Amino acid sequence: MENFVLIAVFVSLGILFGRLKAFPPETVQVLNMFALYVSLPAVILLKVPQIEFSREALLPITIAWGALFFSIFLILAAAHLLKWPRSATGVLLLVVPLGNTSFLGVPIITAFFGEAGLRHLIVYDQFGTILIFATYGSLILALYGREGSANLKDIAGRVLLFPPSLALAAGIALLPWGAYSPLVERLLQVVATTMTPLVMTAIGFQLKLHLRPTLRTPLCLGLLLKLILAPAAVLLICRLSGVSGLAVDVSILEAGMPPMVTAGALAVIAGMNAELSAALIGLGLLLSFGTLPLFYWLL
Protein backbone atom coordinates (compact mmCIF):
# COMPACT_ATOMS: atom_id res chain seq x y z
CA MET A 1 0.00 0.00 0.00
CA GLU A 2 2.89 2.35 0.72
CA ASN A 3 4.22 1.86 -2.81
CA PHE A 4 0.81 2.68 -4.26
CA VAL A 5 0.70 5.90 -2.23
CA LEU A 6 4.13 6.80 -3.60
CA ILE A 7 2.80 6.24 -7.12
CA ALA A 8 -0.09 8.62 -6.47
CA VAL A 9 2.32 11.21 -5.04
CA PHE A 10 4.61 11.15 -8.08
CA VAL A 11 1.68 11.27 -10.52
CA SER A 12 0.35 14.30 -8.64
CA LEU A 13 3.77 15.94 -8.80
CA GLY A 14 3.84 15.30 -12.54
CA ILE A 15 0.43 16.96 -12.96
CA LEU A 16 1.68 19.94 -10.95
CA PHE A 17 4.95 20.20 -12.90
CA GLY A 18 3.02 20.07 -16.17
CA ARG A 19 1.26 23.28 -15.21
CA LEU A 20 4.37 25.17 -14.12
CA LYS A 21 6.24 27.24 -16.70
CA ALA A 22 9.54 26.29 -15.06
CA PHE A 23 9.22 22.83 -16.69
CA PRO A 24 9.46 22.89 -20.52
CA PRO A 25 7.38 20.54 -22.71
CA GLU A 26 10.50 18.43 -23.30
CA THR A 27 10.55 17.42 -19.63
CA VAL A 28 8.39 14.34 -20.16
CA GLN A 29 10.59 13.16 -23.04
CA VAL A 30 13.72 13.46 -20.90
CA LEU A 31 12.12 11.52 -18.04
CA ASN A 32 10.86 8.78 -20.37
CA MET A 33 14.18 8.46 -22.20
CA PHE A 34 16.13 8.09 -18.95
CA ALA A 35 13.66 5.46 -17.75
CA LEU A 36 13.87 3.63 -21.09
CA TYR A 37 17.65 3.72 -21.51
CA VAL A 38 18.77 3.43 -17.88
CA SER A 39 16.15 2.53 -15.26
CA LEU A 40 14.21 -0.24 -17.04
CA PRO A 41 17.33 -2.05 -18.37
CA ALA A 42 18.67 -2.04 -14.79
CA VAL A 43 15.43 -3.63 -13.54
CA ILE A 44 15.63 -6.30 -16.25
CA LEU A 45 19.31 -7.07 -15.64
CA LEU A 46 18.59 -7.35 -11.93
CA LYS A 47 15.66 -9.73 -12.35
CA VAL A 48 16.75 -11.93 -15.28
CA PRO A 49 18.75 -14.30 -13.02
CA GLN A 50 15.52 -14.94 -11.08
CA ILE A 51 13.63 -16.13 -14.18
CA GLU A 52 13.06 -19.87 -14.19
CA PHE A 53 12.46 -21.24 -17.67
CA SER A 54 9.79 -23.72 -16.69
CA ARG A 55 6.14 -24.49 -17.41
CA GLU A 56 5.20 -21.62 -15.08
CA ALA A 57 7.15 -19.21 -17.29
CA LEU A 58 4.91 -20.19 -20.22
CA LEU A 59 1.79 -18.91 -18.45
CA PRO A 60 2.51 -15.15 -18.84
CA ILE A 61 3.44 -15.70 -22.51
CA THR A 62 0.27 -17.69 -23.20
CA ILE A 63 -1.90 -15.11 -21.45
CA ALA A 64 -0.29 -12.19 -23.32
CA TRP A 65 -0.90 -13.75 -26.74
CA GLY A 66 -4.36 -14.98 -25.77
CA ALA A 67 -5.37 -11.46 -24.71
CA LEU A 68 -4.12 -10.21 -28.09
CA PHE A 69 -6.40 -12.49 -30.14
CA PHE A 70 -9.34 -11.79 -27.80
CA SER A 71 -8.88 -8.04 -28.37
CA ILE A 72 -8.52 -8.37 -32.15
CA PHE A 73 -11.76 -10.34 -32.43
CA LEU A 74 -13.83 -7.86 -30.41
CA ILE A 75 -12.35 -4.76 -32.10
CA LEU A 76 -12.94 -6.07 -35.62
CA ALA A 77 -16.49 -7.14 -34.71
CA ALA A 78 -17.30 -3.72 -33.22
CA ALA A 79 -15.69 -1.88 -36.15
CA HIS A 80 -17.81 -3.87 -38.62
CA LEU A 81 -21.07 -3.44 -36.72
CA LEU A 82 -20.61 0.25 -35.90
CA LYS A 83 -18.90 1.14 -39.20
CA TRP A 84 -15.93 2.92 -37.65
CA PRO A 85 -13.60 4.80 -40.00
CA ARG A 86 -10.45 2.95 -41.03
CA SER A 87 -8.16 5.33 -39.14
CA ALA A 88 -10.04 4.75 -35.86
CA THR A 89 -10.06 0.98 -36.35
CA GLY A 90 -6.31 1.00 -36.95
CA VAL A 91 -5.67 2.95 -33.75
CA LEU A 92 -7.74 0.52 -31.68
CA LEU A 93 -6.12 -2.55 -33.27
CA LEU A 94 -2.67 -1.17 -32.47
CA VAL A 95 -3.10 0.61 -29.14
CA VAL A 96 -5.64 -1.54 -27.27
CA PRO A 97 -3.89 -4.97 -27.42
CA LEU A 98 -0.51 -3.45 -26.47
CA GLY A 99 -0.40 -2.56 -22.79
CA ASN A 100 1.96 -0.35 -20.83
CA THR A 101 3.38 -3.50 -19.26
CA SER A 102 6.88 -2.24 -18.49
CA PHE A 103 6.88 1.50 -17.68
CA LEU A 104 3.66 1.39 -15.68
CA GLY A 105 3.84 -2.32 -15.00
CA VAL A 106 7.05 -2.24 -12.95
CA PRO A 107 5.84 0.21 -10.27
CA ILE A 108 2.31 -1.23 -10.17
CA ILE A 109 3.39 -4.88 -9.93
CA THR A 110 5.99 -3.94 -7.31
CA ALA A 111 3.34 -2.10 -5.31
CA PHE A 112 0.95 -5.07 -5.32
CA PHE A 113 3.25 -8.13 -5.29
CA GLY A 114 6.67 -6.86 -4.26
CA GLU A 115 9.94 -7.71 -5.98
CA ALA A 116 8.87 -11.35 -6.48
CA GLY A 117 6.36 -10.36 -9.14
CA LEU A 118 8.92 -8.66 -11.39
CA ARG A 119 10.37 -11.87 -12.84
CA HIS A 120 6.92 -12.80 -14.18
CA LEU A 121 6.42 -9.24 -15.43
CA ILE A 122 9.66 -9.44 -17.44
CA VAL A 123 8.53 -12.68 -19.12
CA TYR A 124 5.10 -11.18 -19.94
CA ASP A 125 6.61 -7.93 -21.20
CA GLN A 126 9.56 -9.21 -23.22
CA PHE A 127 8.14 -12.45 -24.67
CA GLY A 128 4.57 -11.14 -24.84
CA THR A 129 4.22 -7.39 -25.30
CA ILE A 130 7.52 -6.67 -27.04
CA LEU A 131 7.25 -9.65 -29.41
CA ILE A 132 3.65 -8.71 -30.20
CA PHE A 133 4.78 -5.14 -30.83
CA ALA A 134 7.52 -6.28 -33.20
CA THR A 135 5.33 -8.68 -35.22
CA TYR A 136 1.63 -7.85 -34.93
CA GLY A 137 2.25 -4.14 -34.29
CA SER A 138 4.39 -3.83 -37.40
CA LEU A 139 1.67 -5.51 -39.47
CA ILE A 140 -1.05 -3.13 -38.23
CA LEU A 141 1.13 -0.09 -38.91
CA ALA A 142 1.74 -1.34 -42.43
CA LEU A 143 -1.93 -2.14 -43.12
CA TYR A 144 -3.59 0.90 -41.54
CA GLY A 145 -0.90 3.59 -41.72
CA ARG A 146 -0.13 5.91 -44.59
CA GLU A 147 1.28 4.16 -47.64
CA GLY A 148 4.98 3.67 -47.12
CA SER A 149 4.94 5.06 -43.59
CA ALA A 150 5.54 1.73 -41.91
CA ASN A 151 8.42 -0.45 -43.03
CA LEU A 152 8.19 -3.85 -41.36
CA LYS A 153 11.93 -4.45 -41.34
CA ASP A 154 12.77 -1.03 -39.91
CA ILE A 155 10.11 -1.20 -37.19
CA ALA A 156 11.06 -4.74 -36.17
CA GLY A 157 14.70 -3.66 -36.04
CA ARG A 158 13.92 -0.71 -33.78
CA VAL A 159 11.91 -2.92 -31.43
CA LEU A 160 14.64 -5.55 -31.24
CA LEU A 161 17.21 -2.84 -30.50
CA PHE A 162 15.13 -1.34 -27.68
CA PRO A 163 17.37 -0.97 -24.59
CA PRO A 164 15.09 -3.29 -22.54
CA SER A 165 15.37 -5.97 -25.24
CA LEU A 166 19.15 -5.60 -25.30
CA ALA A 167 19.23 -5.78 -21.49
CA LEU A 168 17.23 -9.02 -21.61
CA ALA A 169 19.62 -10.52 -24.16
CA ALA A 170 22.63 -9.42 -22.08
CA GLY A 171 21.12 -10.82 -18.89
CA ILE A 172 20.44 -14.20 -20.50
CA ALA A 173 23.95 -14.28 -21.98
CA LEU A 174 25.45 -13.64 -18.54
CA LEU A 175 23.49 -16.43 -16.81
CA PRO A 176 26.25 -19.05 -17.20
CA TRP A 177 28.65 -16.73 -15.34
CA GLY A 178 26.55 -16.94 -12.18
CA ALA A 179 25.39 -14.14 -9.87
CA TYR A 180 26.55 -10.55 -10.21
CA SER A 181 29.27 -9.27 -7.93
CA PRO A 182 27.98 -7.40 -4.82
CA LEU A 183 29.12 -4.07 -6.29
CA VAL A 184 27.32 -4.62 -9.63
CA GLU A 185 24.17 -5.87 -7.93
CA ARG A 186 24.10 -2.87 -5.61
CA LEU A 187 24.58 -0.51 -8.55
CA LEU A 188 21.71 -2.12 -10.44
CA GLN A 189 19.48 -1.91 -7.36
CA VAL A 190 20.16 1.82 -6.93
CA VAL A 191 19.50 2.58 -10.61
CA ALA A 192 16.38 0.40 -10.66
CA THR A 193 14.81 2.41 -7.81
CA THR A 194 14.63 5.45 -10.12
CA MET A 195 12.02 3.69 -12.28
CA THR A 196 8.93 4.52 -10.23
CA PRO A 197 9.53 8.27 -9.58
CA LEU A 198 10.60 8.92 -13.19
CA VAL A 199 7.77 7.07 -14.90
CA MET A 200 4.98 8.16 -12.58
CA THR A 201 6.08 11.81 -12.75
CA ALA A 202 6.17 11.60 -16.57
CA ILE A 203 2.70 10.05 -16.66
CA GLY A 204 1.26 12.84 -14.53
CA PHE A 205 3.06 15.45 -16.65
CA GLN A 206 1.45 14.30 -19.90
CA LEU A 207 -2.12 13.64 -18.76
CA LYS A 208 -4.21 15.57 -21.31
CA LEU A 209 -7.71 14.66 -22.46
CA HIS A 210 -9.19 16.09 -25.67
CA LEU A 211 -11.70 14.29 -27.89
CA ARG A 212 -14.43 15.04 -30.44
CA PRO A 213 -17.91 13.59 -29.71
CA THR A 214 -17.78 11.37 -32.84
CA LEU A 215 -14.85 9.45 -31.38
CA ARG A 216 -16.35 8.81 -27.97
CA THR A 217 -17.82 5.41 -28.86
CA PRO A 218 -14.51 3.93 -30.14
CA LEU A 219 -12.77 5.45 -27.11
CA CYS A 220 -15.22 4.02 -24.59
CA LEU A 221 -15.30 0.57 -26.15
CA GLY A 222 -11.52 0.52 -26.53
CA LEU A 223 -10.96 1.39 -22.88
CA LEU A 224 -13.68 -1.03 -21.75
CA LEU A 225 -11.93 -3.81 -23.62
CA LYS A 226 -8.42 -2.90 -22.46
CA LEU A 227 -9.08 -2.14 -18.80
CA ILE A 228 -12.04 -4.43 -17.98
CA LEU A 229 -12.92 -7.13 -20.51
CA ALA A 230 -9.42 -8.43 -21.31
CA PRO A 231 -8.26 -8.92 -17.70
CA ALA A 232 -11.72 -10.18 -16.72
CA ALA A 233 -11.61 -12.81 -19.46
CA VAL A 234 -8.13 -13.92 -18.36
CA LEU A 235 -9.26 -14.07 -14.72
CA LEU A 236 -12.37 -16.10 -15.58
CA ILE A 237 -10.56 -18.59 -17.82
CA CYS A 238 -7.78 -19.13 -15.27
CA ARG A 239 -10.24 -19.67 -12.44
CA LEU A 240 -12.41 -22.07 -14.46
CA SER A 241 -9.36 -24.07 -15.55
CA GLY A 242 -7.97 -24.18 -12.01
CA VAL A 243 -4.76 -22.33 -12.91
CA SER A 244 -3.42 -20.10 -10.14
CA GLY A 245 -0.25 -18.71 -8.62
CA LEU A 246 1.83 -15.55 -8.66
CA ALA A 247 2.60 -15.83 -12.40
CA VAL A 248 -1.12 -15.89 -13.19
CA ASP A 249 -1.96 -13.02 -10.83
CA VAL A 250 0.78 -10.83 -12.30
CA SER A 251 -0.35 -11.69 -15.84
CA ILE A 252 -3.96 -10.77 -15.09
CA LEU A 253 -2.91 -7.29 -13.98
CA GLU A 254 -0.51 -7.01 -16.93
CA ALA A 255 -3.42 -7.82 -19.28
CA GLY A 256 -5.31 -4.90 -17.71
CA MET A 257 -2.54 -2.31 -18.05
CA PRO A 258 -3.54 0.83 -19.99
CA PRO A 259 -2.47 1.27 -23.62
CA MET A 260 1.23 1.50 -24.46
CA VAL A 261 2.44 5.08 -24.94
CA THR A 262 4.92 4.05 -27.65
CA ALA A 263 2.20 2.31 -29.66
CA GLY A 264 0.06 5.44 -29.47
CA ALA A 265 2.93 7.59 -30.69
CA LEU A 266 3.62 5.26 -33.64
CA ALA A 267 -0.07 5.30 -34.56
CA VAL A 268 0.14 9.09 -34.88
CA ILE A 269 3.37 8.92 -36.89
CA ALA A 270 1.77 6.37 -39.25
CA GLY A 271 -1.09 8.78 -39.99
CA MET A 272 -3.85 7.17 -37.93
CA ASN A 273 -6.30 9.13 -35.79
CA ALA A 274 -4.07 11.19 -33.49
CA GLU A 275 -6.93 12.52 -31.36
CA LEU A 276 -8.27 9.06 -30.54
CA SER A 277 -4.78 7.73 -29.87
CA ALA A 278 -3.97 10.52 -27.39
CA ALA A 279 -7.30 10.08 -25.60
CA LEU A 280 -6.84 6.32 -25.26
CA ILE A 281 -3.40 6.85 -23.73
CA GLY A 282 -4.33 9.71 -21.39
CA LEU A 283 -7.71 8.50 -20.17
CA GLY A 284 -6.49 4.90 -20.02
CA LEU A 285 -3.67 5.89 -17.67
CA LEU A 286 -6.05 7.82 -15.46
CA LEU A 287 -8.73 5.12 -15.25
CA SER A 288 -6.21 2.35 -14.65
CA PHE A 289 -5.53 3.70 -11.17
CA GLY A 290 -9.05 2.57 -10.35
CA THR A 291 -9.35 -0.62 -12.42
CA LEU A 292 -6.00 -2.21 -11.47
CA PRO A 293 -6.68 -2.11 -7.69
CA LEU A 294 -10.13 -3.54 -8.45
CA PHE A 295 -8.68 -6.57 -10.21
CA TYR A 296 -6.06 -7.00 -7.52
CA TRP A 297 -8.90 -7.14 -4.99
CA LEU A 298 -10.63 -9.79 -7.12
CA LEU A 299 -7.55 -12.07 -7.28
C-alpha positions in Angstrom: 0.0 0.0 0.0 2.9 2.4 0.7 4.2 1.9 -2.8 0.8 2.7 -4.3 0.7 5.9 -2.2 4.1 6.8 -3.6 2.8 6.2 -7.1 -0.1 8.6 -6.5 2.3 11.2 -5.0 4.6 11.1 -8.1 1.7 11.3 -10.5 0.3 14.3 -8.6 3.8 15.9 -8.8 3.8 15.3 -12.5 0.4 17.0 -13.0 1.7 19.9 -11.0 4.9 20.2 -12.9 3.0 20.1 -16.2 1.3 23.3 -15.2 4.4 25.2 -14.1 6.2 27.2 -16.7 9.5 26.3 -15.1 9.2 22.8 -16.7 9.5 22.9 -20.5 7.4 20.5 -22.7 10.5 18.4 -23.3 10.5 17.4 -19.6 8.4 14.3 -20.2 10.6 13.2 -23.0 13.7 13.5 -20.9 12.1 11.5 -18.0 10.9 8.8 -20.4 14.2 8.5 -22.2 16.1 8.1 -18.9 13.7 5.5 -17.7 13.9 3.6 -21.1 17.6 3.7 -21.5 18.8 3.4 -17.9 16.1 2.5 -15.3 14.2 -0.2 -17.0 17.3 -2.0 -18.4 18.7 -2.0 -14.8 15.4 -3.6 -13.5 15.6 -6.3 -16.2 19.3 -7.1 -15.6 18.6 -7.3 -11.9 15.7 -9.7 -12.3 16.8 -11.9 -15.3 18.7 -14.3 -13.0 15.5 -14.9 -11.1 13.6 -16.1 -14.2 13.1 -19.9 -14.2 12.5 -21.2 -17.7 9.8 -23.7 -16.7 6.1 -24.5 -17.4 5.2 -21.6 -15.1 7.1 -19.2 -17.3 4.9 -20.2 -20.2 1.8 -18.9 -18.5 2.5 -15.2 -18.8 3.4 -15.7 -22.5 0.3 -17.7 -23.2 -1.9 -15.1 -21.4 -0.3 -12.2 -23.3 -0.9 -13.8 -26.7 -4.4 -15.0 -25.8 -5.4 -11.5 -24.7 -4.1 -10.2 -28.1 -6.4 -12.5 -30.1 -9.3 -11.8 -27.8 -8.9 -8.0 -28.4 -8.5 -8.4 -32.2 -11.8 -10.3 -32.4 -13.8 -7.9 -30.4 -12.4 -4.8 -32.1 -12.9 -6.1 -35.6 -16.5 -7.1 -34.7 -17.3 -3.7 -33.2 -15.7 -1.9 -36.1 -17.8 -3.9 -38.6 -21.1 -3.4 -36.7 -20.6 0.3 -35.9 -18.9 1.1 -39.2 -15.9 2.9 -37.7 -13.6 4.8 -40.0 -10.5 3.0 -41.0 -8.2 5.3 -39.1 -10.0 4.8 -35.9 -10.1 1.0 -36.3 -6.3 1.0 -36.9 -5.7 2.9 -33.7 -7.7 0.5 -31.7 -6.1 -2.5 -33.3 -2.7 -1.2 -32.5 -3.1 0.6 -29.1 -5.6 -1.5 -27.3 -3.9 -5.0 -27.4 -0.5 -3.4 -26.5 -0.4 -2.6 -22.8 2.0 -0.4 -20.8 3.4 -3.5 -19.3 6.9 -2.2 -18.5 6.9 1.5 -17.7 3.7 1.4 -15.7 3.8 -2.3 -15.0 7.0 -2.2 -13.0 5.8 0.2 -10.3 2.3 -1.2 -10.2 3.4 -4.9 -9.9 6.0 -3.9 -7.3 3.3 -2.1 -5.3 1.0 -5.1 -5.3 3.2 -8.1 -5.3 6.7 -6.9 -4.3 9.9 -7.7 -6.0 8.9 -11.4 -6.5 6.4 -10.4 -9.1 8.9 -8.7 -11.4 10.4 -11.9 -12.8 6.9 -12.8 -14.2 6.4 -9.2 -15.4 9.7 -9.4 -17.4 8.5 -12.7 -19.1 5.1 -11.2 -19.9 6.6 -7.9 -21.2 9.6 -9.2 -23.2 8.1 -12.4 -24.7 4.6 -11.1 -24.8 4.2 -7.4 -25.3 7.5 -6.7 -27.0 7.3 -9.7 -29.4 3.6 -8.7 -30.2 4.8 -5.1 -30.8 7.5 -6.3 -33.2 5.3 -8.7 -35.2 1.6 -7.8 -34.9 2.2 -4.1 -34.3 4.4 -3.8 -37.4 1.7 -5.5 -39.5 -1.0 -3.1 -38.2 1.1 -0.1 -38.9 1.7 -1.3 -42.4 -1.9 -2.1 -43.1 -3.6 0.9 -41.5 -0.9 3.6 -41.7 -0.1 5.9 -44.6 1.3 4.2 -47.6 5.0 3.7 -47.1 4.9 5.1 -43.6 5.5 1.7 -41.9 8.4 -0.5 -43.0 8.2 -3.9 -41.4 11.9 -4.5 -41.3 12.8 -1.0 -39.9 10.1 -1.2 -37.2 11.1 -4.7 -36.2 14.7 -3.7 -36.0 13.9 -0.7 -33.8 11.9 -2.9 -31.4 14.6 -5.6 -31.2 17.2 -2.8 -30.5 15.1 -1.3 -27.7 17.4 -1.0 -24.6 15.1 -3.3 -22.5 15.4 -6.0 -25.2 19.1 -5.6 -25.3 19.2 -5.8 -21.5 17.2 -9.0 -21.6 19.6 -10.5 -24.2 22.6 -9.4 -22.1 21.1 -10.8 -18.9 20.4 -14.2 -20.5 23.9 -14.3 -22.0 25.4 -13.6 -18.5 23.5 -16.4 -16.8 26.3 -19.1 -17.2 28.7 -16.7 -15.3 26.6 -16.9 -12.2 25.4 -14.1 -9.9 26.6 -10.6 -10.2 29.3 -9.3 -7.9 28.0 -7.4 -4.8 29.1 -4.1 -6.3 27.3 -4.6 -9.6 24.2 -5.9 -7.9 24.1 -2.9 -5.6 24.6 -0.5 -8.5 21.7 -2.1 -10.4 19.5 -1.9 -7.4 20.2 1.8 -6.9 19.5 2.6 -10.6 16.4 0.4 -10.7 14.8 2.4 -7.8 14.6 5.4 -10.1 12.0 3.7 -12.3 8.9 4.5 -10.2 9.5 8.3 -9.6 10.6 8.9 -13.2 7.8 7.1 -14.9 5.0 8.2 -12.6 6.1 11.8 -12.7 6.2 11.6 -16.6 2.7 10.0 -16.7 1.3 12.8 -14.5 3.1 15.5 -16.6 1.5 14.3 -19.9 -2.1 13.6 -18.8 -4.2 15.6 -21.3 -7.7 14.7 -22.5 -9.2 16.1 -25.7 -11.7 14.3 -27.9 -14.4 15.0 -30.4 -17.9 13.6 -29.7 -17.8 11.4 -32.8 -14.9 9.5 -31.4 -16.4 8.8 -28.0 -17.8 5.4 -28.9 -14.5 3.9 -30.1 -12.8 5.5 -27.1 -15.2 4.0 -24.6 -15.3 0.6 -26.2 -11.5 0.5 -26.5 -11.0 1.4 -22.9 -13.7 -1.0 -21.7 -11.9 -3.8 -23.6 -8.4 -2.9 -22.5 -9.1 -2.1 -18.8 -12.0 -4.4 -18.0 -12.9 -7.1 -20.5 -9.4 -8.4 -21.3 -8.3 -8.9 -17.7 -11.7 -10.2 -16.7 -11.6 -12.8 -19.5 -8.1 -13.9 -18.4 -9.3 -14.1 -14.7 -12.4 -16.1 -15.6 -10.6 -18.6 -17.8 -7.8 -19.1 -15.3 -10.2 -19.7 -12.4 -12.4 -22.1 -14.5 -9.4 -24.1 -15.6 -8.0 -24.2 -12.0 -4.8 -22.3 -12.9 -3.4 -20.1 -10.1 -0.2 -18.7 -8.6 1.8 -15.6 -8.7 2.6 -15.8 -12.4 -1.1 -15.9 -13.2 -2.0 -13.0 -10.8 0.8 -10.8 -12.3 -0.3 -11.7 -15.8 -4.0 -10.8 -15.1 -2.9 -7.3 -14.0 -0.5 -7.0 -16.9 -3.4 -7.8 -19.3 -5.3 -4.9 -17.7 -2.5 -2.3 -18.0 -3.5 0.8 -20.0 -2.5 1.3 -23.6 1.2 1.5 -24.5 2.4 5.1 -24.9 4.9 4.0 -27.7 2.2 2.3 -29.7 0.1 5.4 -29.5 2.9 7.6 -30.7 3.6 5.3 -33.6 -0.1 5.3 -34.6 0.1 9.1 -34.9 3.4 8.9 -36.9 1.8 6.4 -39.2 -1.1 8.8 -40.0 -3.8 7.2 -37.9 -6.3 9.1 -35.8 -4.1 11.2 -33.5 -6.9 12.5 -31.4 -8.3 9.1 -30.5 -4.8 7.7 -29.9 -4.0 10.5 -27.4 -7.3 10.1 -25.6 -6.8 6.3 -25.3 -3.4 6.9 -23.7 -4.3 9.7 -21.4 -7.7 8.5 -20.2 -6.5 4.9 -20.0 -3.7 5.9 -17.7 -6.1 7.8 -15.5 -8.7 5.1 -15.2 -6.2 2.3 -14.7 -5.5 3.7 -11.2 -9.1 2.6 -10.3 -9.3 -0.6 -12.4 -6.0 -2.2 -11.5 -6.7 -2.1 -7.7 -10.1 -3.5 -8.4 -8.7 -6.6 -10.2 -6.1 -7.0 -7.5 -8.9 -7.1 -5.0 -10.6 -9.8 -7.1 -7.6 -12.1 -7.3 
